[in-house]
Structures are given as structure tokens and as C-alpha cells.
Amino acid sequence: MDVLVLTDLRSGAVNFVQLPGTPFSFAPDCGTAAFIVNTANQEAATVKARVTWAPVVKPQLSLAAVQKKLKLTPKSPATIQRIQQRYAADNELSAFAEVARLFTYNLRSGAVTDLFGFEEGETLAAFPAWTQDGTRIAMSITKLFEPPPPSRADKGIFDGAIISEQIYRDVTGNLPPAENPLFAGNRILIGDTVGGTTKTIAALNGDGSWLVAADWSSDNQTMLVKATEPGRLRGRTYPIYTPQFHAGASYRFINYETLAETGRLNRIETSSILSTARFISPDEVIFNSNYLTNRSPYYFNRVSGEFRQIVTRPGSAENAVVFRGSRSLFFSHTSFTEPLEYYRVGWDGQGLQALTSLRARLREVSSLRQDPVEFTVGGQVYRGVLIQPADAPFPPQNQRIIVWQEGGPTASLDNRWLALVESPFALLPNFGFGMLVVPLQGRFGVGPAQFNALYDSNNFGQIDIDTQADIARQMIQRGWTSAGRLGIVGCSYGGYFVTQSITRHPGLYSAANSQCALVDSFVEWNRGYSSLMPYVQGLPPWNATEEYRRDSPLYQASRNTTPLLTFHGTEDFLPIALNENFHLQQVNNNVPAKMLKFIRAGHGINNVIPFTQEEAEQADVAPLRYELYGAQEQLIWFRTYLP
């Protein structure tokens, strides 16, 4: 028996509501709950009876929404569960196992409302969007690709590409939108939880965008829809709708009565597909989005058109909670130079107040500065951040500088305090090195055009590598650093970036640290993540053999002259043998090289996979030990080869 426990934080009173199952979602006022019930071979009336019950005690409280993700699909095999795949975006899709319906239950009146039906294979594209009083709910739906055959079911997306599968056809731009289930099945279902009426917005009737209900205005009259732009790549026939590869987002204001669009926000600051939005009045919205290296809340008034950044300090301002009465925000903030703390600020950006000093000692020990930097390559301006010791001059003067790129490649480069070997923002600079972070092509938060540029035509393996090399040479020309004082580091796609850079631009970097790197595009296409390599290349290896070879560091290893330190976990889903062979080629060519294998580590040395109960009990210890050891090796390497 499930019981909902409601506690009044002021009086301490506790109320209970008996539930026949686990609610899928609650309205923000906690007065209405949504249930999804499988209805295969059952009459709707029978199912409705199953979710009809009387509350033990009618709640008298208004509580924050409690969202719970529903999973009706069987668990993956343990071998797949152990894989923590860094390529994917944060969103996760879970399909309905069979025909299902959504019912809402009013915890105060006991009324049950039958709203929507779902078909097998449909899935939720996002959490439901409720009005504040729970009288309306919007469900964002899409449909999944055809499932793999039983022979591939166990390994799923980690068993290479099959050119006949729908997902392959989508990511290579060969699936017409009308036949693409992700797009053709994309709709927003809008339900009145009191009257039981429903409305539908179908993506097929729009401009090709993928639609997700984001929020409701406080007067219940306007729904905010996040419209994400599919990948539209040069050299591909059709748009790409796999969510990980969406290029950007805009926001549309939809009138509830007419379903007509009454306004739109389309700005680069809020164009990341990772952005979120929340109404704070009938006409005002607060967005939280990453743009370049920063994450910040933004204020928008859809009547006046006013748009402004609320938190302007560099870094990542996240987890914003809106206080309507005081027109203020509570949020967390961290940056390359500041460990995470909590703050409060007015919607106008004034009155910033620190609420915690949990890491004051850490802030004292970590003495760093960050400065915005700008470079022009091929007529395009690239903006980023240079991190240095606090007493270092800016502009730097012949500083040892290490360039860094994030994993992904579909990921954001976030301005946050981290001292991991994978993200050594507070590690390397605290030991005297400068560190350059510049979002290049293919990243979230740079706008759709720059995002798509990495994957246009034959750009992959070249355009961002060459842009970074041009930036490195500009730093030498400016006197910020010099030949022999420039390094490079990265993990996952960042590791690919390192190995591809030192083979494509031999001698430019004087020291390199590659971690959990992808080094062979052929192997990745045939035995790896089923959609990444098909997406970035567009063609199978037999139709673009030279391109795959050119984009595979393993086949260019003999070109490298840069001293290379390699980290790789024995349980990484990227084969360790490939990185061993890359390393051995350096040894055979008399290039200084060292490779460290981290036992039981998966993708990233802080991702240690326990195989026994004893190892599980040490699950928090091993990653720390690996990080400490890896940090020592990383520092020694760069100190040795960047004098």
C-alpha cells in the first residue's frame, strides 16, 4: 500500500492519503495526482475504478511538486547498466510497455478524471507541465524507434550501427520526417483535470520543430512550449530528430483556448537544448540556460519585450527557486574560481546576498583568477575563459598554458569549480599553469549554426581541432605563451580531441594528457555506440574509408611528436586495447609516453565499477584514490614537459 505523507512545516501537523499505487506526477499545489495505468485488453471503466478511492485525510496544505519518473520497461542487463555513457544528453526516454491511460485524482474532492490514452512504443518526452492549481496538465509525447532484433537486445546501443535500423537512418539524415517516429509521433496532450476535456498540438502540423510543454502562466491562460530545432546538416537529406543531436531551442507562447501562438522568444542566450523556463506571472518568465561557458537565469517580459541576465557574474548559477512574494531568486553558484555556495538575488539582478559559506576554507586555499578571452578564426569570433593563479598577470606573459575540451562532443563547457583530472580547472592552475577553455563547434550553448558546424559535410575530426590549433598559435603570437610551453588535456571526446590534435598538428603542443579516448572511428562505428559515429560522419566506413582513416588518431599515430600521458580504465566501454596500441606506437617511435591503466575504472577514472560486495563497499574510496594518483601523474607530466 502506498501512502502520501503531507507535513505542515509551520505547525508540524501530519496528514496521510492512502494510494493504490505510485503516482506518476503531482501538481505544484500537491492537490492533484496523475496516474498512468496499463489498459491492454481492459475496458476504460474498469481501469477507472482501479484508481478511484477515498483519501484517508483530505490534505489542507500547498506543497512543492514532487516529480517521479516512470519506467515501465524491463531493466537492462547488468553489463549494460554498468556502462555510464557520456555521449548522451541528460534527458532519458522510457517507453510505455503496453497501451496505457492517464488519470488524475483530486486529493481534496476524490474526483477521478480520465484524460489521455497512450499507445505501445510511445514515450514521455519531458516531465508533465501543470498549472499551479492543478486544473490543467500538458503531456509531451513522442514515439520511439523500432526496437532492435532479439539478437541485439542485450547490447542495444553498444553493438555498433546497422544501416537498416530507424535510428541509423535518422542520425544520418536518411529518414523522411513523416516516417520518423520521433517527429511524427511528437505531440502535446493538454487536459482539463476538472472537466475532462483535452486538446492536442501535433508537431507534424508545425514548422518541423520538436515540441515540449515547458510551463503554464500563473493565470492558466498561456502554455509555454519549448521548440527544439533538429539537426539540419550540410550533406544530409533530412533533419535529424534524435534528441541528443538537436541543435537549439526557441520558446513559444500558446493561448490555451485557441492554441494560437501569441509570441516567441528566440535568442542565442536561451537557445541551448539544456535550457529550462518557468512562468513567474501571467507575462513574466525566468529562463535558466547555458550560453558559452556560463549558466545563468534570464528574465523575460513577453509584453514589454524586456530581456536581461539576472546573475551576471561568471560561472554556473543553477537550481533557481522563485520567491514570488519578494520577487527574488534562491540559487546555487560556482565558477572556475569559486566553489559552490548558495545565494539570493532580486529578479532585477540587485541585492545579491550570500546565504552560505560552506566552502570558505576551500576558497582561501584555491587562489585563482579567470579572465574572458576572445579569438577570431576564419572570420568567426570565439569567446572563452583563461584560468590562472590569482597573482598571474593578464594578459599573460609567456605563461605555461594548457588547453582543455569537454567530452561529448554534444555537451556544454560549464564554468564551475572542479579539481578532477578529467576537468582540472582548479587543479592545474593552482599549481602554476594557465588553462584555456573555449567552446568550439558542436557544443550546447553556442547557437544552432555553430553546433551543427562540427557535423556539416566532412567537418568532423577537423574543424574544431583546427580552430583550437589556430587559437593556440594566436596565443603564441600575442606573447601569452611560447613554443614549448603549450599543453593539451581532455577526457572522452576530450581525449579524442587530444589525440587528434597532436597527430593533425604535430609539434604544436609540447605535452599532452589523453584520458578515456576514442581513437578508432572504424571500431566505434562497427562495435560502439550505434548512433554517434553514424551521426558525425554521415556515411558508413565503406563509402568514406579515407575520411574515417583521417579522423581516426590510431591511424595517424606515427605523426605525433608530443610527449603523451594516457589514462584509461580497464572497464571502459571504449576498448582499452586501442589506446594501448596508440601508446605503443609512441614508444616504438621514441616519443616520450606513459600509459596508466586504472583497474575496474569505467569511462573516466572516477567511475569505478564494483564487481564484488567488498568492492562495492569501497565504491566511494577507489575513485578518490584514483583521482589523487592521477592528479600527481598529470602534474608531474606537465611540469616535466612544459618547463
C-alpha positions as CSV (number, residue, x, y, z in Angstrom):
1,M,0.0,0.0,0.0
2,D,1.4,3.4,-1.0
3,V,0.7,6.3,1.4
4,L,1.3,10.0,0.7
5,V,2.5,11.8,3.8
6,L,1.9,15.5,4.0
7,T,3.7,17.6,6.6
8,D,2.9,21.2,7.5
9,L,6.4,22.7,8.2
10,R,4.8,25.5,10.3
11,S,2.6,23.5,12.6
12,G,4.2,20.1,12.4
13,A,0.8,18.5,11.6
14,V,1.0,15.3,9.5
15,N,-1.8,14.1,7.1
16,F,-2.0,10.9,5.2
17,V,-3.6,9.9,1.9
18,Q,-3.8,6.2,1.0
19,L,-2.9,5.5,-2.6
20,P,-3.4,2.3,-4.6
21,G,-0.2,2.8,-6.4
22,T,2.7,5.2,-7.1
23,P,1.5,8.5,-8.6
24,F,3.3,9.4,-11.8
25,S,3.3,13.1,-11.0
26,F,1.9,15.7,-8.7
27,A,0.5,19.2,-9.4
28,P,2.6,22.1,-7.8
29,D,-0.1,22.6,-5.1
30,C,0.0,18.8,-4.4
31,G,-3.8,18.7,-4.7
32,T,-3.9,16.6,-7.8
33,A,-2.0,13.4,-8.7
34,A,-1.6,11.8,-12.0
35,F,-1.5,8.0,-12.5
36,I,-0.6,6.0,-15.6
37,V,-2.4,2.6,-15.8
38,N,-1.8,-0.1,-18.3
39,T,-5.1,-0.8,-20.2
40,A,-4.3,-3.6,-22.6
41,N,-7.5,-5.7,-23.1
42,Q,-9.4,-3.8,-20.4
43,E,-12.4,-1.5,-20.5
44,A,-11.7,2.0,-19.6
45,A,-14.4,1.9,-16.9
46,T,-12.7,-1.0,-15.2
47,V,-9.4,0.8,-15.2
48,K,-11.0,4.0,-13.9
49,A,-12.5,2.0,-11.0
50,R,-9.0,0.8,-10.1
51,V,-7.8,4.4,-9.5
52,T,-10.9,5.5,-7.6
53,W,-10.5,5.7,-3.8
54,A,-11.2,8.0,-0.9
55,P,-8.5,9.9,0.9
56,V,-7.8,8.9,4.5
57,V,-7.4,12.6,5.4
58,K,-8.0,15.4,3.0
59,P,-4.9,17.4,2.8
60,Q,-5.1,21.1,3.7
61,L,-1.6,22.1,2.5
62,S,0.1,23.5,-0.5
63,L,3.4,21.7,-1.2
64,A,6.0,21.9,-3.9
65,A,5.6,19.5,-6.7
66,V,7.2,16.1,-6.4
67,Q,8.1,14.6,-9.8
68,K,8.8,11.0,-10.2
69,K,10.0,9.4,-13.5
70,L,8.0,6.3,-14.6
71,K,9.8,3.3,-16.0
72,L,7.7,0.5,-17.4
73,T,10.4,-1.1,-19.5
74,P,12.4,-4.1,-18.1
75,K,15.8,-3.3,-16.6
76,S,18.8,-3.6,-18.9
77,P,21.2,-6.5,-18.3
78,A,23.8,-5.7,-15.6
79,T,26.6,-5.4,-18.2
80,I,24.8,-2.6,-19.9
81,Q,23.7,-0.9,-16.6
82,R,27.3,-0.6,-15.7
83,I,28.1,1.5,-18.7
84,Q,27.7,5.1,-17.9
85,Q,27.6,6.5,-21.4
86,R,28.9,10.1,-21.6
87,Y,27.8,10.8,-25.1
88,A,24.1,11.1,-24.2
89,A,22.3,14.2,-23.1
90,D,20.7,14.4,-19.6
91,N,17.2,13.6,-20.8
92,E,16.1,9.9,-20.7
93,L,13.3,8.4,-22.5
94,S,11.3,5.4,-21.2
95,A,8.6,3.8,-23.4
96,F,5.2,2.6,-22.3
97,A,5.3,-1.2,-22.2
98,E,1.7,-1.5,-23.4
99,V,-1.4,0.5,-24.1
100,A,-1.9,2.9,-21.2
101,R,-4.1,5.8,-20.0
102,L,-3.5,8.7,-17.8
103,F,-6.0,9.5,-15.0
104,T,-5.8,12.4,-12.5
105,Y,-7.1,12.2,-8.9
106,N,-8.1,15.2,-6.9
107,L,-6.9,14.6,-3.3
108,R,-9.4,17.1,-1.9
109,S,-12.6,16.1,-3.7
110,G,-11.8,12.5,-4.6
111,A,-12.7,13.1,-8.2
112,V,-11.1,10.9,-10.9
113,T,-10.7,12.2,-14.4
114,D,-9.8,10.1,-17.4
115,L,-7.7,12.2,-19.8
116,F,-5.4,10.5,-22.2
117,G,-4.6,7.2,-23.8
118,F,-1.1,6.2,-24.9
119,E,-0.1,3.6,-27.4
120,E,2.6,1.0,-27.1
121,G,6.0,2.5,-28.1
122,E,5.0,6.0,-27.1
123,T,7.1,7.7,-24.5
124,L,7.2,10.9,-22.5
125,A,9.5,13.5,-24.0
126,A,9.6,15.5,-20.7
127,F,8.0,15.8,-17.3
128,P,4.4,16.9,-17.3
129,A,3.7,20.7,-17.2
130,W,1.0,21.5,-14.7
131,T,-0.8,24.8,-13.9
132,Q,-0.2,25.9,-10.4
133,D,-3.6,24.9,-9.2
134,G,-3.5,21.5,-10.9
135,T,-6.5,22.1,-13.1
136,R,-4.6,21.7,-16.3
137,I,-1.8,19.3,-17.3
138,A,0.3,19.1,-20.5
139,M,2.0,15.9,-21.5
140,S,4.8,15.9,-24.1
141,I,4.8,12.7,-26.1
142,T,6.9,11.2,-28.8
143,K,7.4,7.7,-30.2
144,L,10.5,5.5,-30.1
145,F,12.3,3.9,-33.0
146,E,11.6,0.3,-33.8
147,P,13.2,-1.9,-31.2
148,P,16.4,-3.9,-32.2
149,P,16.1,-7.5,-33.1
150,P,16.4,-10.0,-30.2
151,S,20.0,-10.8,-31.2
152,R,20.9,-7.1,-30.4
153,A,18.6,-6.6,-27.5
154,D,21.2,-7.3,-24.8
155,K,23.8,-4.9,-26.1
156,G,21.4,-2.4,-27.6
157,I,23.1,0.9,-28.5
158,F,26.6,-0.5,-27.7
159,D,26.7,-3.1,-30.5
160,G,27.6,-0.9,-33.5
161,A,25.5,0.5,-36.3
162,I,23.0,-1.3,-38.5
163,I,22.2,0.7,-41.7
164,S,18.6,-0.6,-41.9
165,E,17.6,0.5,-38.4
166,Q,15.5,3.6,-38.0
167,I,17.9,5.2,-35.6
168,Y,20.7,4.9,-38.1
169,R,18.5,6.3,-40.9
170,D,17.6,9.2,-38.6
171,V,21.1,10.2,-37.4
172,T,22.5,10.0,-41.0
173,G,19.7,12.2,-42.3
174,N,18.0,9.5,-44.4
175,L,14.6,9.2,-42.6
176,P,11.8,11.4,-44.0
177,P,10.1,13.4,-41.2
178,A,6.7,11.9,-42.0
179,E,8.2,8.4,-41.4
180,N,10.3,9.4,-38.4
181,P,8.5,8.3,-35.2
182,L,10.3,10.8,-33.0
183,F,8.8,13.6,-35.1
184,A,5.6,12.1,-36.5
185,G,4.7,10.9,-33.0
186,N,5.6,14.1,-31.3
187,R,2.6,15.8,-29.8
188,I,1.5,17.8,-26.7
189,L,-1.6,16.5,-25.0
190,I,-3.4,19.1,-22.9
191,G,-6.0,18.0,-20.4
192,D,-8.5,19.8,-18.1
193,T,-8.4,17.8,-14.9
194,V,-11.7,19.2,-13.8
195,G,-13.9,18.9,-16.9
196,G,-12.0,16.1,-18.6
197,T,-11.7,18.0,-22.0
198,T,-8.5,17.5,-24.0
199,K,-6.6,19.3,-26.8
200,T,-3.7,18.3,-28.9
201,I,-0.8,20.1,-30.6
202,A,0.9,17.9,-33.2
203,A,4.5,18.6,-34.4
204,L,3.5,17.3,-37.8
205,N,1.3,20.4,-38.3
206,G,4.1,22.8,-37.5
207,D,7.4,24.0,-38.9
208,G,9.5,20.9,-38.3
209,S,10.4,21.7,-34.7
210,W,10.2,19.1,-31.9
211,L,7.7,20.3,-29.2
212,V,7.8,20.0,-25.4
213,A,5.4,21.7,-23.0
214,A,7.6,23.8,-20.6
215,D,5.3,25.6,-18.2
216,W,2.0,27.4,-17.7
217,S,1.4,31.1,-16.9
218,S,0.1,31.8,-13.4
219,D,-3.4,32.7,-14.8
220,N,-3.6,29.3,-16.6
221,Q,-4.2,31.0,-20.0
222,T,-0.8,30.6,-21.7
223,M,1.3,27.5,-22.2
224,L,5.0,27.9,-22.8
225,V,6.3,25.4,-25.4
226,K,10.0,24.7,-25.9
227,A,10.5,24.1,-29.6
228,T,13.8,22.4,-30.3
229,E,15.4,22.5,-33.7
230,P,16.5,19.2,-35.2
231,G,19.9,18.8,-36.7
232,R,20.0,20.2,-40.2
233,L,23.4,19.3,-41.6
234,R,25.0,20.1,-44.9
235,G,25.3,16.9,-46.9
236,R,22.2,15.2,-45.2
237,T,18.9,14.9,-46.9
238,Y,16.5,15.1,-43.9
239,P,16.5,16.7,-40.4
240,I,17.8,14.6,-37.5
241,Y,15.4,14.2,-34.6
242,T,17.4,12.1,-32.1
243,P,17.2,14.5,-29.1
244,Q,20.9,14.3,-28.3
245,F,21.6,15.9,-31.7
246,H,19.1,18.7,-31.6
247,A,20.9,22.0,-32.5
248,G,19.0,24.6,-30.4
249,A,15.7,25.8,-29.0
250,S,13.2,28.6,-29.1
251,Y,10.2,29.3,-26.9
252,R,6.6,29.8,-28.0
253,F,3.7,31.2,-26.1
254,I,0.4,29.3,-26.8
255,N,-3.1,30.5,-25.9
256,Y,-5.0,27.8,-24.2
257,E,-8.4,28.5,-25.7
258,T,-7.3,28.8,-29.3
259,L,-3.9,27.0,-29.3
260,A,-2.7,30.0,-31.4
261,E,0.9,31.2,-30.9
262,T,0.9,34.7,-29.3
263,G,4.6,35.3,-29.0
264,R,8.0,33.8,-29.4
265,L,11.5,34.1,-27.7
266,N,14.3,33.2,-30.0
267,R,17.6,34.4,-28.5
268,I,21.1,32.8,-28.6
269,E,21.4,33.1,-24.8
270,T,18.4,30.7,-24.3
271,S,18.9,28.6,-27.4
272,S,20.6,25.7,-25.7
273,I,18.6,22.5,-25.7
274,L,19.6,22.2,-22.0
275,S,17.6,25.4,-21.2
276,T,14.6,25.5,-18.9
277,A,11.8,28.0,-18.3
278,R,9.3,28.9,-15.6
279,F,6.5,31.5,-15.6
280,I,6.5,33.8,-12.6
281,S,3.4,35.8,-13.5
282,P,0.9,35.9,-16.4
283,D,3.5,37.7,-18.6
284,E,7.0,37.2,-16.9
285,V,9.2,34.2,-17.4
286,I,12.6,33.2,-15.9
287,F,14.8,31.1,-18.1
288,N,17.9,29.1,-17.0
289,S,20.3,28.4,-19.8
290,N,23.9,27.8,-20.6
291,Y,25.5,30.2,-23.0
292,L,29.2,29.8,-23.9
293,T,30.8,28.8,-20.6
294,N,28.2,30.3,-18.3
295,R,24.9,29.2,-16.9
296,S,22.5,31.9,-15.7
297,P,18.9,32.8,-15.1
298,Y,17.4,35.3,-17.5
299,Y,14.3,37.5,-17.1
300,F,11.8,38.0,-19.9
301,N,8.6,40.0,-20.1
302,R,6.6,38.9,-23.1
303,V,4.5,42.1,-23.1
304,S,7.3,44.7,-22.9
305,G,9.9,42.6,-24.6
306,E,12.4,43.2,-21.7
307,F,15.1,40.6,-21.6
308,R,18.1,40.6,-19.2
309,Q,20.5,38.4,-17.5
310,I,19.8,38.2,-13.8
311,V,23.1,36.8,-12.5
312,T,25.9,38.4,-14.4
313,R,28.9,37.1,-12.5
314,P,30.8,34.4,-14.5
315,G,30.0,30.8,-13.6
316,S,27.1,28.5,-13.2
317,A,24.0,29.8,-11.4
318,E,21.7,26.9,-11.2
319,N,18.8,25.3,-9.2
320,A,16.9,28.5,-9.1
321,V,13.9,28.7,-6.8
322,V,11.5,31.6,-7.4
323,F,10.1,33.5,-4.5
324,R,7.1,35.4,-6.0
325,G,6.2,37.4,-2.9
326,S,9.6,39.0,-2.6
327,R,10.4,38.9,-6.4
328,S,13.7,37.2,-5.7
329,L,15.6,34.0,-6.6
330,F,17.4,31.4,-4.5
331,F,20.2,29.7,-6.4
332,S,23.5,27.9,-6.3
333,H,26.6,29.3,-7.9
334,T,30.0,28.0,-8.7
335,S,32.7,29.0,-11.1
336,F,36.2,28.1,-12.2
337,T,37.5,30.2,-9.3
338,E,34.7,29.8,-6.7
339,P,33.5,26.6,-5.0
340,L,29.7,26.1,-4.8
341,E,27.7,28.3,-2.4
342,Y,24.0,29.4,-2.2
343,Y,22.8,32.9,-2.9
344,R,19.7,35.1,-3.1
345,V,19.1,37.9,-5.6
346,G,16.2,40.1,-6.8
347,W,14.6,39.5,-10.2
348,D,16.2,42.8,-11.3
349,G,19.7,41.4,-10.5
350,Q,20.1,43.7,-7.5
351,G,20.7,42.8,-3.8
352,L,22.9,39.7,-4.3
353,Q,23.2,38.1,-0.9
354,A,25.4,35.1,0.0
355,L,23.4,32.6,2.1
356,T,26.1,30.1,2.9
357,S,29.9,29.9,3.3
358,L,30.2,26.1,3.3
359,R,33.5,26.2,1.4
360,A,35.1,29.3,2.7
361,R,38.3,27.5,3.6
362,L,38.5,25.9,0.2
363,R,38.1,29.3,-1.4
364,E,41.0,30.6,0.6
365,V,43.2,27.6,-0.5
366,S,42.2,27.8,-4.1
367,S,43.6,31.2,-5.2
368,L,42.7,31.7,-8.8
369,R,41.6,34.3,-11.3
370,Q,39.6,33.9,-14.5
371,D,39.5,36.4,-17.4
372,P,37.4,36.5,-20.6
373,V,39.3,35.9,-23.8
374,E,38.4,36.3,-27.4
375,F,39.9,35.0,-30.7
376,T,38.9,35.3,-34.3
377,V,39.3,32.3,-36.6
378,G,38.0,32.3,-40.2
379,G,36.0,35.5,-39.6
380,Q,34.2,34.0,-36.6
381,V,34.7,35.2,-33.0
382,Y,35.2,32.5,-30.3
383,R,34.9,33.6,-26.6
384,G,36.2,31.7,-23.7
385,V,38.0,31.9,-20.3
386,L,41.6,31.8,-19.3
387,I,42.1,30.4,-15.7
388,Q,45.4,31.3,-13.9
389,P,46.9,31.6,-10.4
390,A,45.5,34.7,-8.7
391,D,48.8,36.6,-8.8
392,A,49.4,35.9,-12.5
393,P,49.2,39.0,-14.9
394,F,46.6,39.4,-17.5
395,P,47.2,39.4,-20.4
396,P,49.6,36.5,-19.5
397,Q,53.3,36.8,-20.3
398,N,54.9,33.7,-21.6
399,Q,52.7,31.5,-19.3
400,R,52.5,27.8,-19.5
401,I,49.0,27.3,-20.9
402,I,47.1,24.0,-21.2
403,V,44.0,23.9,-23.5
404,W,41.1,21.7,-22.5
405,Q,38.0,20.4,-24.2
406,E,35.0,18.6,-22.7
407,G,33.7,15.1,-23.5
408,G,30.7,14.7,-25.7
409,P,31.0,16.1,-28.3
410,T,27.4,17.1,-27.7
411,A,28.0,18.7,-24.3
412,S,28.4,22.1,-22.7
413,L,31.6,23.6,-21.4
414,D,30.5,24.7,-17.9
415,N,32.2,27.4,-15.8
416,R,32.3,25.5,-12.5
417,W,34.8,24.7,-9.7
418,L,36.3,21.2,-10.2
419,A,39.7,19.7,-9.4
420,L,39.4,16.4,-11.2
421,V,42.0,15.1,-13.7
422,E,39.1,15.0,-16.2
423,S,38.2,18.6,-15.5
424,P,41.3,20.2,-13.9
425,F,40.1,23.8,-13.7
426,A,41.1,24.2,-10.0
427,L,43.9,21.6,-10.2
428,L,46.4,22.7,-12.9
429,P,46.0,26.5,-12.3
430,N,46.6,26.1,-8.5
431,F,49.9,24.6,-9.4
432,G,51.0,27.4,-11.7
433,F,49.6,26.6,-15.1
434,G,47.2,28.6,-17.2
435,M,44.2,26.8,-18.5
436,L,42.2,27.8,-21.6
437,V,38.5,26.9,-22.0
438,V,36.9,27.9,-25.3
439,P,33.6,26.4,-26.6
440,L,34.1,25.5,-30.2
441,Q,31.8,23.8,-32.8
442,G,29.4,21.1,-31.8
443,R,28.7,22.3,-28.2
444,F,25.4,23.1,-26.5
445,G,25.1,26.8,-25.8
446,V,26.9,28.2,-28.8
447,G,23.8,28.6,-31.1
448,P,22.4,26.2,-33.7
449,A,24.8,27.2,-36.6
450,Q,28.0,26.7,-34.6
451,F,26.6,23.5,-33.1
452,N,25.9,22.0,-36.5
453,A,29.2,23.1,-37.9
454,L,31.1,20.2,-36.4
455,Y,28.9,17.7,-38.2
456,D,28.4,19.5,-41.5
457,S,29.8,17.7,-44.6
458,N,33.2,16.3,-43.7
459,N,34.0,18.7,-40.8
460,F,34.3,16.2,-38.0
461,G,37.8,15.5,-36.9
462,Q,39.0,18.7,-38.5
463,I,37.1,21.9,-37.9
464,D,37.2,22.2,-34.1
465,I,40.7,20.6,-34.0
466,D,42.0,23.2,-36.5
467,T,40.2,26.1,-34.7
468,Q,41.8,25.2,-31.4
469,A,45.2,25.0,-33.1
470,D,44.7,28.4,-34.7
471,I,43.8,29.8,-31.2
472,A,46.9,28.2,-29.8
473,R,49.1,29.9,-32.4
474,Q,47.4,33.2,-31.7
475,M,48.3,32.9,-28.1
476,I,51.9,32.4,-29.1
477,Q,51.8,35.4,-31.4
478,R,50.3,37.5,-28.6
479,G,53.1,36.5,-26.3
480,W,50.8,34.8,-23.8
481,T,52.8,31.6,-24.2
482,S,55.5,30.3,-26.4
483,A,56.5,27.2,-28.4
484,G,57.4,24.6,-25.8
485,R,55.0,25.9,-23.1
486,L,51.7,24.8,-24.6
487,G,49.9,21.7,-23.5
488,I,46.5,19.9,-24.1
489,V,44.3,17.7,-21.9
490,G,40.8,16.1,-22.2
491,C,38.7,13.0,-21.4
492,S,36.3,11.0,-23.6
493,Y,35.6,13.2,-26.7
494,G,38.2,15.5,-25.0
495,G,40.6,12.6,-25.2
496,Y,39.8,12.2,-28.9
497,F,40.4,15.9,-29.2
498,V,43.9,15.5,-27.6
499,T,45.0,12.6,-29.8
500,Q,43.6,14.0,-33.0
501,S,45.2,17.4,-32.2
502,I,48.7,16.0,-31.6
503,T,48.6,13.9,-34.8
504,R,46.9,16.5,-37.0
505,H,49.2,19.4,-35.7
506,P,52.4,17.6,-34.7
507,G,54.8,19.7,-32.6
508,L,52.3,22.4,-31.8
509,Y,51.6,21.1,-28.3
510,S,54.6,20.2,-26.1
511,A,52.8,17.9,-23.6
512,A,49.5,16.0,-23.7
513,N,47.3,14.1,-21.4
514,S,44.7,11.9,-23.1
515,Q,42.0,10.2,-21.0
516,C,39.4,7.6,-21.9
517,A,39.8,8.5,-25.6
518,L,38.1,7.4,-28.7
519,V,40.9,6.7,-31.2
520,D,39.4,4.5,-33.9
521,S,36.3,5.6,-35.9
522,F,36.1,2.3,-37.7
523,V,35.8,0.3,-34.5
524,E,33.4,2.8,-33.0
525,W,31.0,2.6,-36.0
526,N,31.2,-1.2,-36.0
527,R,31.2,-2.1,-32.3
528,G,30.5,1.0,-30.4
529,Y,27.7,3.5,-29.7
530,S,25.2,2.8,-32.5
531,S,24.3,6.5,-33.3
532,L,27.3,8.7,-32.6
533,M,29.8,7.8,-35.4
534,P,27.0,7.5,-38.0
535,Y,25.8,10.9,-36.9
536,V,29.2,12.7,-37.1
537,Q,30.3,11.0,-40.3
538,G,27.0,10.7,-42.2
539,L,28.3,7.8,-44.3
540,P,29.3,4.2,-43.5
541,P,33.0,3.4,-43.5
542,W,32.9,1.5,-46.8
543,N,31.6,4.7,-48.5
544,A,34.1,7.0,-46.8
545,T,37.1,4.9,-45.9
546,E,39.7,7.7,-46.3
547,E,37.6,10.1,-44.2
548,Y,37.3,7.6,-41.4
549,R,41.0,6.9,-41.5
550,R,41.8,10.6,-41.5
551,D,39.5,11.1,-38.5
552,S,41.0,8.2,-36.5
553,P,44.1,9.1,-34.4
554,L,45.1,5.5,-34.2
555,Y,45.9,5.5,-37.9
556,Q,47.9,8.8,-37.7
557,A,49.8,7.9,-34.6
558,S,53.2,7.9,-36.3
559,R,52.8,11.6,-37.0
560,N,52.9,12.6,-33.3
561,T,55.9,14.1,-31.6
562,T,54.2,15.3,-28.4
563,P,55.1,13.6,-25.1
564,L,51.9,11.8,-24.2
565,L,50.4,10.6,-20.9
566,T,47.4,8.3,-21.3
567,F,44.8,7.3,-18.7
568,H,42.3,4.5,-19.4
569,G,40.0,2.3,-17.3
570,T,40.1,-1.5,-17.8
571,E,36.2,-1.5,-17.9
572,D,35.8,1.5,-20.2
573,F,33.3,0.8,-23.0
574,L,35.9,2.4,-25.3
575,P,38.3,-0.5,-25.8
576,I,41.5,-0.1,-23.8
577,A,43.4,-2.2,-26.4
578,L,43.1,0.6,-29.0
579,N,44.6,3.1,-26.6
580,E,47.4,0.7,-25.7
581,N,48.2,0.4,-29.4
582,F,48.3,4.1,-29.8
583,H,50.6,4.3,-26.8
584,L,52.9,1.6,-28.1
585,Q,53.3,3.3,-31.4
586,Q,54.6,6.3,-29.5
587,V,57.1,4.1,-27.6
588,N,58.2,2.5,-30.8
589,N,58.8,5.9,-32.3
590,N,60.8,7.1,-29.3
591,V,58.2,9.7,-28.3
592,P,58.1,10.1,-24.5
593,A,54.9,8.2,-23.5
594,K,53.4,6.8,-20.3
595,M,50.1,4.9,-20.0
596,L,48.3,4.2,-16.7
597,K,45.6,1.5,-16.6
598,F,43.1,2.0,-13.8
599,I,41.7,-1.3,-12.6
600,R,37.9,-1.5,-12.6
601,A,37.6,2.1,-13.8
602,G,35.0,2.7,-16.5
603,H,34.6,5.7,-18.6
604,G,36.6,8.2,-16.6
605,I,38.9,7.1,-13.7
606,N,36.4,8.4,-11.1
607,N,33.8,5.9,-12.5
608,V,34.9,2.8,-10.7
609,I,32.7,-0.3,-11.3
610,P,32.5,-2.7,-8.4
611,F,32.4,-6.4,-9.2
612,T,32.1,-7.7,-5.7
613,Q,30.4,-6.8,-2.4
614,E,33.8,-5.8,-1.0
615,E,34.5,-3.5,-3.9
616,A,31.0,-2.0,-3.6
617,E,31.7,-1.1,0.0
618,Q,34.8,0.7,-1.2
619,A,32.9,2.4,-4.1
620,D,33.5,5.9,-2.7
621,V,37.1,5.3,-1.8
622,A,38.6,4.0,-5.1
623,P,37.6,7.0,-7.3
624,L,39.2,9.3,-4.8
625,R,42.4,7.3,-4.7
626,Y,42.5,7.2,-8.5
627,E,41.9,10.9,-8.8
628,L,44.6,11.7,-6.3
629,Y,47.1,9.4,-8.0
630,G,46.0,10.7,-11.5
631,A,46.5,14.3,-10.3
632,Q,50.0,13.6,-9.2
633,E,50.9,11.9,-12.6
634,Q,49.2,14.7,-14.5
635,L,51.1,17.4,-12.7
636,I,54.4,15.6,-13.0
637,W,53.9,15.2,-16.7
638,F,53.1,18.8,-17.4
639,R,55.9,20.0,-15.1
640,T,58.4,17.8,-16.9
641,Y,57.5,18.7,-20.5
642,L,56.3,22.3,-20.0
643,P,59.3,23.9,-18.3
